[in-house]
């Protein structure tokens, strides 16, 4: 299996991942793999409703960061998505 190096992880995100692994009783590697799998299998509307989707205001890039949106922001995103589903 290939190894991947991920650069640019800020301190806050690193701590959140470590806490998640610790709280789940799993290794850090297993935790990151689980988070990546969950992100890739999730659909955007469900991820937004869980506060797992963040839009980088500097670009159109979508990034997965658990809990990064407030409830109001996640609701606004869900509402915007639902209006596009009708098109």
Secondary structure as the mmCIF struct_conf table of DSSP 4:
data_model
#
loop_
_struct_conf.conf_type_id
_struct_conf.id
_struct_conf.beg_label_comp_id
_struct_conf.beg_label_asym_id
_struct_conf.beg_label_seq_id
_struct_conf.end_label_comp_id
_struct_conf.end_label_asym_id
_struct_conf.end_label_seq_id
HELX_RH_AL_P HELX_RH_AL_P1 UNK A 11 UNK A 24
TURN_TY1_P TURN_TY1_P1 UNK A 25 UNK A 25
HELX_RH_AL_P HELX_RH_AL_P2 UNK A 28 UNK A 41
BEND BEND1 UNK A 42 UNK A 42
HELX_RH_AL_P HELX_RH_AL_P3 UNK A 44 UNK A 49
TURN_TY1_P TURN_TY1_P2 UNK A 50 UNK A 51
STRN STRN1 UNK A 53 UNK A 55
TURN_TY1_P TURN_TY1_P3 UNK A 57 UNK A 58
BEND BEND2 UNK A 59 UNK A 60
STRN STRN2 UNK A 62 UNK A 64
TURN_TY1_P TURN_TY1_P4 UNK A 66 UNK A 67
BEND BEND3 UNK A 69 UNK A 69
HELX_RH_AL_P HELX_RH_AL_P4 UNK A 71 UNK A 85
TURN_TY1_P TURN_TY1_P5 UNK A 86 UNK A 86
#
